Amino acid sequence: MRFLTHPLLFYPLALIVAGLIVLIGLEPQRWAREPRPIEAERQGETLVLAGDAFDAPSPSPDQNMKVVRNFWGEAQALRIAVLPGQPEPTPAERGVRILLSPEDAAFIEDRPVVVEVSYDVMTMNTAPALAVSLQGIAPADWVRQDVPAEPGVLRFELPPQFAVDGIGFRAIATNDDQAYGLEITNVRITPRAS
């Protein structure tokens, strides 16, 4: 092992080890990805968005967004927080969007749906309300629900949308002192009879 202390071996190995430590510290597996459509898991007539479905959402200029990932970079949940001073969402807003594959979008095209959002609260600044909408070519019809201060499931009944390409989420807060949000862990989308 004495040969490892020779300067011609020691310094290059030290540089390689230092480079690996810096690379691991940068956590490239957690870097943001370009927004892209995802394929939902099908459970009968329900589309389920969880885990990898949160991998590459489309951000919103009115909200902070973070994809919670494990050590290997696999998406676990989606955190959203509305920026201070934002009013209720308008039909022109898109929110943080999970883009749907063409097959999944066609499955809910021009049909009213029930969306169930499972969420965890933030320890300090949980948003008092959440709005959800189907996103397509028409203006967004946001449906709002109050968020209880404990983990749970919110149920939204959304009207039909044409040329659906995703589902939008918008945290809502009345205070202007900081960003308020929540962590979305699972989304279930079920078409219902007209």
Buried (B, 14 or more C-beta within 10 A) or exposed (E): EEEEEEEEEEEEEEEEEEEEEEEEEEEEEBEEEEBEBBBBBEEEEBBBBBBEBBBBBBBBEBBBBBBBBEEEBEBBBBBBBBBEEBEEBEEEBBBBBBBBBEEBBEBBBEBBBBBBBBBBBBEEBBBBBBBBBBBBEBEBBBBBBEBEEEEEEBEBEBEBBEEBBBBBBBBBBEEEEEBBBBBBBBBBBBBEEE
